[in-house]
Amino acid sequence: MAIDALVKPLLALPLFKGLTPLQLTEIVRRAERIIYRPGDVIIAEDETSDAAIVIVSGSSVRINDNGEAPQKSGGEPLPEGAMIAELAMFIEIVHTTTVIAQSPVKALRLTRQKMHEMMQADTELAQHFSSCIITRLKLLANDVKAVDTLMEQATIAPPPPQIRTNMPVDAHPA
């Protein structure tokens, strides 16, 4: 597959926006090119990962949290161009879901080792990824603050009014 066809999915991913064509080409050049057959497990829940995976072509499905196989539940389809386990190219993570190929899937594996090597050689690349992650963390922090504010308001809210009846205080219904 031509390099341009492999770079194209990266161009649509926010993490790679703003990188130079040379940086994108180098990432693709160092990525492992993988072809998964229908039924192959692309990632498995509770397994440690050392790479992010970009779906270049083909269909894959995320198995439902209840563990049902895609044939029974349909699962959640992942579109071409989706990135799976994004943080795994930077840090060690454990997968929280399973993704299975439904058709032949061509993918790029962006390994942590290769990404670290590229970031050591190209500090602008490292700075780019660092900025992207910091921006995301700030957005997450704002979301958490908003939830905290809502929770605080819910606990401060006055109790609901009590319904008064005409029954005397010492009377008990039978």
C-alpha positions as CSV (number, residue, x, y, z in Angstrom):
1,M,0.0,0.0,0.0
2,A,1.4,3.4,-0.9
3,I,2.6,5.7,1.8
4,D,0.0,8.4,1.0
5,A,-2.8,5.9,1.6
6,L,-1.3,5.1,5.0
7,V,-0.8,8.7,5.9
8,K,-4.4,9.6,5.0
9,P,-6.0,8.1,8.2
10,L,-3.6,9.9,10.4
11,L,-4.5,13.3,8.8
12,A,-8.1,12.9,10.1
13,L,-7.0,12.1,13.7
14,P,-6.8,15.2,16.0
15,L,-3.6,13.9,17.7
16,F,-1.7,14.1,14.3
17,K,-3.1,17.4,13.1
18,G,-0.4,20.1,12.8
19,L,2.4,17.6,12.2
20,T,4.5,18.2,9.1
21,P,4.3,15.8,6.1
22,L,7.8,14.6,6.9
23,Q,6.8,13.8,10.5
24,L,3.7,11.9,9.3
25,T,5.6,10.0,6.7
26,E,8.2,9.0,9.3
27,I,5.5,7.8,11.7
28,V,4.0,5.6,8.9
29,R,7.4,4.4,7.7
30,R,8.2,3.1,11.2
31,A,4.8,1.7,11.9
32,E,4.1,-2.0,11.7
33,R,1.7,-2.9,8.9
34,I,-0.7,-5.5,10.0
35,I,-3.5,-7.4,8.2
36,Y,-6.1,-9.0,10.5
37,R,-8.4,-11.7,9.1
38,P,-12.1,-11.8,9.9
39,G,-12.5,-13.1,13.5
40,D,-9.0,-12.1,14.6
41,V,-8.7,-10.3,17.9
42,I,-7.2,-6.8,17.3
43,I,-7.0,-6.0,21.0
44,A,-8.2,-8.0,24.0
45,E,-9.7,-6.8,27.2
46,D,-7.4,-6.9,30.3
47,E,-4.2,-7.4,28.1
48,T,-1.3,-5.0,28.3
49,S,-0.6,-3.0,25.2
50,D,2.6,-1.6,23.7
51,A,1.0,0.1,20.6
52,A,-1.8,2.2,19.3
53,I,-3.6,0.7,16.3
54,V,-5.0,2.8,13.4
55,I,-7.6,1.0,11.2
56,V,-6.6,1.9,7.6
57,S,-9.3,-0.2,5.9
58,G,-11.8,-2.9,6.8
59,S,-14.5,-3.3,9.4
60,S,-14.0,-4.1,13.1
61,V,-16.3,-4.2,16.1
62,R,-15.9,-3.5,19.8
63,I,-17.5,-6.2,21.9
64,N,-20.1,-5.0,24.2
65,D,-19.2,-4.6,27.9
66,N,-21.4,-7.6,28.8
67,G,-19.0,-9.8,26.8
68,E,-21.4,-10.8,24.0
69,A,-19.8,-11.8,20.8
70,P,-20.4,-9.4,17.9
71,Q,-22.4,-12.0,16.0
72,K,-25.1,-12.0,18.8
73,S,-25.2,-8.3,19.7
74,G,-23.7,-6.6,16.7
75,G,-21.3,-4.8,19.0
76,E,-20.1,-1.3,18.3
77,P,-18.6,-0.9,14.8
78,L,-15.3,1.1,14.5
79,P,-15.0,3.2,11.4
80,E,-12.0,3.1,9.1
81,G,-9.5,5.6,10.4
82,A,-10.3,4.9,14.0
83,M,-7.4,4.8,16.5
84,I,-7.5,2.1,19.1
85,A,-5.5,2.3,22.4
86,E,-4.1,5.8,21.5
87,L,-2.2,6.2,24.8
88,A,-0.4,2.9,24.4
89,M,2.0,4.5,21.9
90,F,3.2,6.7,24.8
91,I,2.6,4.8,28.1
92,E,1.8,1.2,29.2
93,I,-2.0,0.6,29.3
94,V,-4.3,-2.3,29.9
95,H,-7.1,-2.6,27.3
96,T,-10.6,-2.1,28.8
97,T,-12.4,-3.7,25.8
98,T,-12.0,-6.2,23.0
99,V,-12.0,-5.4,19.3
100,I,-12.4,-8.0,16.6
101,A,-12.0,-7.8,12.9
102,Q,-15.2,-8.5,10.9
103,S,-13.6,-8.3,7.5
104,P,-9.9,-8.2,6.4
105,V,-8.5,-5.2,8.3
106,K,-5.4,-3.4,7.2
107,A,-3.9,-1.5,10.2
108,L,-0.9,0.4,11.4
109,R,0.6,-0.5,14.8
110,L,2.3,2.5,16.3
111,T,4.6,1.0,18.9
112,R,5.7,2.8,22.0
113,Q,9.3,1.9,21.4
114,K,9.3,3.4,17.8
115,M,7.3,6.5,18.9
116,H,9.7,7.1,21.8
117,E,12.7,6.8,19.4
118,M,11.1,9.4,17.1
119,M,10.3,11.8,19.9
120,Q,13.9,11.6,21.2
121,A,15.2,12.4,17.7
122,D,12.6,15.1,16.9
123,T,11.8,17.2,19.9
124,E,9.1,19.2,18.0
125,L,7.2,15.9,17.6
126,A,7.5,15.3,21.4
127,Q,6.4,18.9,22.0
128,H,3.4,18.5,19.7
129,F,2.1,15.3,21.4
130,S,2.8,16.8,24.9
131,S,0.7,19.9,23.9
132,C,-2.1,17.7,22.7
133,I,-2.2,15.7,25.8
134,I,-2.0,18.8,28.1
135,T,-5.0,20.3,26.2
136,R,-7.0,17.2,26.6
137,L,-6.2,17.0,30.3
138,K,-7.3,20.6,30.8
139,L,-10.6,19.8,29.0
140,L,-11.0,16.8,31.2
141,A,-10.3,18.8,34.4
142,N,-12.9,21.4,33.3
143,D,-15.4,18.6,32.8
144,V,-14.6,17.2,36.3
145,K,-15.0,20.6,37.8
146,A,-18.4,21.0,36.1
147,V,-19.6,17.7,37.5
148,D,-18.2,18.6,41.0
149,T,-20.2,21.9,40.8
150,L,-23.4,20.0,39.9
151,M,-22.8,17.5,42.7
152,E,-22.2,20.3,45.2
153,Q,-25.4,22.1,44.1
154,A,-27.4,18.9,44.5
155,T,-26.2,18.4,48.1
156,I,-26.8,22.1,49.0
157,A,-30.3,22.1,47.5
158,P,-33.0,22.4,50.2
159,P,-34.9,19.2,51.0
160,P,-38.2,18.8,49.1
161,P,-41.2,20.2,50.8
162,Q,-43.1,17.8,53.1
163,I,-46.7,17.1,52.4
164,R,-49.0,18.2,55.2
165,T,-52.1,16.2,56.1
166,N,-55.0,17.1,58.4
167,M,-54.2,14.2,60.6
168,P,-53.3,14.9,64.3
169,V,-49.7,14.4,65.2
170,D,-50.4,11.4,67.5
171,A,-52.8,9.7,65.0
172,H,-51.5,6.7,63.1
173,P,-53.2,5.3,60.0
174,A,-54.5,1.8,60.4
